[in-house]
Each structure stands twice: as structure tokens, then as C-alpha cells.
Amino acid sequence: MQSVSLQRGDTKVFQDFNLQVQHGEQVALVGPSGAGKTSLLRMMAGGIPSESGDILHGDASFASATPKELRSLRARVGFIHQDHALVPNLRVCSNIVAGRFGRQGLLQALRALIAPTQETRLEVLQLLDQVGIGDKMYHRVDRLSGGEQQRVAIVRALFQKPDALLADEPVASVDPERARDVIGLLTKVAQEYNLTLVVSLHDIALAREFFPRVVGLRQGKIMFDAAPLDLQEGQLQELYSIQNK
């Protein structure tokens, strides 16, 4: 991201904001509510256009991309929403197949959704097995537990065959043990598939345990960008200090 600015109403979310993430890096974004973490992730995914500056994915520019190029760029980024964004009355397989719609034409996408090929079903099953829920492939999503739905959302993003995974507060509503499992799974699959991983978290302990790089955001500004061992308690206190809000 190069000199990116974003304004919502009368509020400046970002002003001349810069952040570089190299391919294959794993980065945790931390900070209080309203710091800009979700907006930052959505801009990185091409979901929100910046008002100035540019966002680069490799050598490709979001700012100068044509609508067709922008669709292709977005397809290279897997986004895992806090609420999973799954279709509850569809089966697991159908939800996952939908993850590749950005790379397909309308007819091809509908055909894959209604009658996926044997090759597609096998690919989906292998991914589900990898996250431990291969037996849920033909279950309706609304009959799964919250943790199982989370894993479906991860597989849907992987099925997209992205270069990067972005996850917005993926463990905001789960217990600590499940949170560790989910973050551990995300970092593991990102490493196995050589994907860039950027995750927003409220849990500083998880960020420090699993990520080699932690970026602290507050009011659209980077307060620190460091390895976990280099973080000082004073920096964390300043990041969450009520007086600075």
C-alpha cells in the first residue's frame, strides 16, 4: 500500500498510509475497535477503493486496473469474514465451490454449483480432509457447529486458489481453545500453500504466539510494526490506552 487515503463521511480512516507485506509473510493486525483493521483488509482485498495512493498485488495495481483486471485481482485474494459469509441452506460442497466464482464466467460458475464434476468434488474433499471435516461435505451449513463453519470458510478461501489469505477477526466469537486451533490452522495452511496471510486480531497473546510480525493500528495509523519478541509493554499500553482515543 502506497500513500493510501480513505475517508468515511467526516472521518479520515487513513491518510497517506503505507504498509508493505511480502509474499509468504504472516502478519497479525492488532488494535482497538475502530482502529481501521477491517477497512484495511477490505482495501487489500479490492473491496474498498482508496481515494488516493495505490494498492499493489505483486506488480498489479488496483488503482489503474480495468473492471476485468480488478475482478481477476480480487480472485487472487481469499477473504475470510468474521461472520463466515456462508449460505446457510446450501451444503458444504456448494458453499466451497462458490469460492471460485471470481475466476469463472456466469455459466461455468452455475454449472459448478449445480453439478460439480468428480474432479471438483475430489478437490473439495481433499481440502475438507485437510482441515478435519471431510465427513461434512454434503451437510447443510446451518447444521454445522460454529467451529465447523469456520473451517468451511477457510476451505472456501483456499479453493479459490489465492495468492493471499485475509481474515477479519476470525476468532472474535469463539472460546480460547478453539481460537488457538483456528489461528494455528490458518498459519499452517498458509505456510503449506505458500500464501501471504494477514489476520486482524484482538487477542495480543495469539498474535505474539503465532505470527512473526505484528502491526499495531490506532486511528488509522501504525503505532508499531515489530517481531513479537521486540514488542514492549509500553507500546501495547499506548495502543489500547483510553486516554489516547
Secondary structure, 3 states (H helix, E strand, C coil): CEEEEEEECCEEEEEEECCCCCCCCEEEEECCCCCCHHHHHHHHCCCCCCCEEECEECCEECCCCCHHHHHHHHHCEEEECCCCCCCCCCEHHHHHHHHHHHHCCHHHHHHHHHCCCHHHHHHHHHHHHHCCCHHHCCCEHHHCCHHHHHHHHHHHHHHCCCCEEEEECCCCCCCHHHHHHHHHHHHHHHHHCCCEEEEEECCHHHHHHHCCEEEEEECCEEEEEECHHHCCHHHHHHHHCHHHC
